[in-house]
Amino acid sequence: MRRRHLIVFARQSRLGRGKTRLAAGIGRLEAWRFSRLVLAALLRRLGGDPRWTLTVAVAPDRAAAMRGWPPGAGRRVAQGGGDLGRRMARALAAPPPGPAVLVGSDIPDIRAPHIVAAFRALGRHDAVFGPAGDGGYWLVGVRRLRALPRGMFAGVRWSSPHALADSVASLPRRHAVGLVDTLDDVDDAAGWRRWRAGSR
């Protein structure tokens, strides 16, 4: 039986490490608190769902074996080396047979219905993306009826308005690509303020 696999990409939350653009706008302590809060809430909402297996792909690699992760982060694997595209391709190819969906850990609005919609879209498409308003994306999924295409994510201009378009272009033309809801990550002070205003 082909199981559904959900992968959460997460970085070990350490004060002064990571989320540098956000920290520049709101301070290192508040950025650290935000990262911990959002990851813990995400794992609470998605970690115990029987409709998929959940794996947390961790950076840096050594942090996968460390303590202090929120509840729900039980199965952790290292992201491994390479740029973001290589690490994502590796994580998507690793699980046993079945469709795989990967999300980031800095998107506060992710809910179970978003993940359900992505897996449903993979019933009709070879790949699925969840667009972000800045031209990137918060979700990528692959049906995995065959091996991932060679060159998937090659040449993607990460952290730019072209990330989604480049990622779609890296797929073979024969691949059917679907889109799900647009959500935004929080990677700067303006995004953090919008999130704060909406969460009250």
Summary of the structure (lengths in Angstrom):
residues: 200
radius of gyration: 16.1
end to end distance: 42.5
largest distance: 47.4
contacts: 618
relative contact order: 0.18
helix: 34%
strand: 19%
